[in-house]
Amino acid sequence: MSFLAPGRLWLLLLVPVLVVGYVLLQWRRKKYALRFTNLALLGRVAPKRPSWRRHVAAVLTMVTVALLVTAFARPQTEVEVPRERATIVVVVDVSLSMLADDVEPSRIKAAQDSAKRFVESLPEKFNVSLVSFAGSASILVSPTTDRPPVIRAIDNLQLAESTATGEAIYTALEAVKQVPTDPANPDERPPARIVLMSDGYKNVGRGVEDAIGAANQAGVPIYTIAFGTQWGTVEIQGQRTNVPVDVDTMRKIADETGGSSYTAESSTELDEVYADVGSSVGYTTEEQEVTARWTGFALLAALAAAAVSLLFFGRLP
């Protein structure tokens, strides 16, 4: 935690001064009481009470002073805030290998369910786009803050043959370009991230290396999710075919574009990955003033001091 007005923290010296003053006052009262010659009468007039009760309200009052001084110094701390005008392009592999049931009930169904939860969890101001790819890639939903069209498009994903991973990246970059620039800063690119989920090996379309270069030139990191297991199989035209996950290629895409790579072998793991991705791409850490928070703490301490004083002594401190 840091402070916008750290010089005001010198006022915290008031706290030890108050402590010393309170101790001297208690010592003076004790000394005065010992001068009272009629001890029997003193016991009837001022019956003995547990000593700790006399100090609770005073301690809480000093805590209140310390908290108020802290608030007066304008504390600030790091908080996560949504990135303004951020764009997330969700890219889903819809090749036939996504029919594999090594992830229940199937790779594609688990992917759809988790993708919908991910989209719904993003801040309202985020633009979200959906791209699907198999032998070719297409923008199903252009960047928008309206969530229902994205959810419907995820539900209506259709499987097809082949896997064009490079084309998927190029198409996602085209989706990013559709986000209008800020009129106040026309040269500033809106923050954008691509979330690429695939389980298969690229076998058609432009190469992954060239697509990585295009993403770097656009300044758009790619977060990849290698989804499924190495033992997945799918029946295509009556033949059982192995469809292992291409972890190496997915990791390469993420590493070389400045993103992060993940693996997920179940729908539960996929949810966890999406939560991590959302935290990584959806928020930025900023210093924000938290004076109100510390003022609230001081108010609670003051109320506690008043309550203790009323409870034990029938009066306010």
Secondary structure in CASP SS format (residue, H / E / C, confidence):
PFRMAT SS
TARGET T0000
AUTHOR 0000-0000-0000
METHOD secondary structure of the structure
MODEL  1
M C 1.00
S E 1.00
F E 1.00
L C 1.00
A C 1.00
P H 1.00
G H 1.00
R H 1.00
L H 1.00
W H 1.00
L H 1.00
L H 1.00
L H 1.00
L H 1.00
V H 1.00
P H 1.00
V H 1.00
L H 1.00
V H 1.00
V H 1.00
G H 1.00
Y H 1.00
V H 1.00
L H 1.00
L H 1.00
Q H 1.00
W H 1.00
R H 1.00
R H 1.00
K H 1.00
K H 1.00
Y H 1.00
A H 1.00
L H 1.00
R C 1.00
F C 1.00
T C 1.00
N C 1.00
L H 1.00
A H 1.00
L H 1.00
L H 1.00
G H 1.00
R H 1.00
V H 1.00
A C 1.00
P C 1.00
K C 1.00
R C 1.00
P C 1.00
S C 1.00
W C 1.00
R H 1.00
R H 1.00
H H 1.00
V H 1.00
A H 1.00
A H 1.00
V H 1.00
L H 1.00
T H 1.00
M H 1.00
V H 1.00
T H 1.00
V H 1.00
A H 1.00
L H 1.00
L H 1.00
V H 1.00
T H 1.00
A H 1.00
F H 1.00
A C 1.00
R C 1.00
P E 1.00
Q E 1.00
T E 1.00
E E 1.00
V E 1.00
E E 1.00
V E 1.00
P E 1.00
R C 1.00
E C 1.00
R C 1.00
A C 1.00
T E 1.00
I E 1.00
V E 1.00
V E 1.00
V E 1.00
V E 1.00
D E 1.00
V C 1.00
S E 1.00
L H 1.00
S H 1.00
M H 1.00
L H 1.00
A C 1.00
D C 1.00
D C 1.00
V C 1.00
E C 1.00
P C 1.00
S C 1.00
R H 1.00
I H 1.00
K H 1.00
A H 1.00
A H 1.00
Q H 1.00
D H 1.00
S H 1.00
A H 1.00
K H 1.00
R H 1.00
F H 1.00
V H 1.00
E H 1.00
S H 1.00
L C 1.00
P C 1.00
E C 1.00
K C 1.00
F C 1.00
N E 1.00
V E 1.00
S E 1.00
L E 1.00
V E 1.00
S E 1.00
F E 1.00
A C 1.00
G C 1.00
S C 1.00
A E 1.00
S E 1.00
I E 1.00
L E 1.00
V E 1.00
S E 1.00
P E 1.00
T E 1.00
T C 1.00
D C 1.00
R H 1.00
P H 1.00
P H 1.00
V H 1.00
I H 1.00
R H 1.00
A H 1.00
I H 1.00
D H 1.00
N C 1.00
L C 1.00
Q C 1.00
L C 1.00
A E 1.00
E C 1.00
S C 1.00
T C 1.00
A C 1.00
T H 1.00
G H 1.00
E H 1.00
A H 1.00
I H 1.00
Y H 1.00
T H 1.00
A H 1.00
L H 1.00
E H 1.00
A H 1.00
V H 1.00
K H 1.00
Q C 1.00
V C 1.00
P C 1.00
T C 1.00
D E 1.00
P C 1.00
A C 1.00
N E 1.00
P C 1.00
D C 1.00
E C 1.00
R C 1.00
P C 1.00
P C 1.00
A E 1.00
R E 1.00
I E 1.00
V E 1.00
L E 1.00
M E 1.00
S E 1.00
D C 1.00
G C 1.00
Y C 1.00
K C 1.00
N C 1.00
V C 1.00
G C 1.00
R C 1.00
G C 1.00
V H 1.00
E H 1.00
D H 1.00
A H 1.00
I H 1.00
G H 1.00
A H 1.00
A H 1.00
N H 1.00
Q H 1.00
A H 1.00
G C 1.00
V C 1.00
P C 1.00
I E 1.00
Y E 1.00
T E 1.00
I E 1.00
A E 1.00
F E 1.00
G C 1.00
T C 1.00
Q C 1.00
W C 1.00
G C 1.00
T E 1.00
V E 1.00
E E 1.00
I E 1.00
Q C 1.00
G C 1.00
Q E 1.00
R E 1.00
T E 1.00
N E 1.00
V C 1.00
P C 1.00
V C 1.00
D C 1.00
V H 1.00
D H 1.00
T H 1.00
M H 1.00
R H 1.00
K H 1.00
I H 1.00
A H 1.00
D H 1.00
E H 1.00
T H 1.00
G C 1.00
G C 1.00
S C 1.00
S E 1.00
Y E 1.00
T E 1.00
A E 1.00
E C 1.00
S C 1.00
S H 1.00
T H 1.00
E H 1.00
L H 1.00
D H 1.00
E H 1.00
V H 1.00
Y H 1.00
A H 1.00
D H 1.00
V H 1.00
G H 1.00
S H 1.00
S H 1.00
V H 1.00
G H 1.00
Y E 1.00
T E 1.00
T E 1.00
E E 1.00
E E 1.00
Q E 1.00
E E 1.00
V C 1.00
T H 1.00
A H 1.00
R H 1.00
W H 1.00
T H 1.00
G H 1.00
F H 1.00
A H 1.00
L H 1.00
L H 1.00
A H 1.00
A H 1.00
L H 1.00
A H 1.00
A H 1.00
A H 1.00
A H 1.00
V H 1.00
S H 1.00
L H 1.00
L H 1.00
F H 1.00
F H 1.00
G C 1.00
R C 1.00
L C 1.00
P C 1.00
END
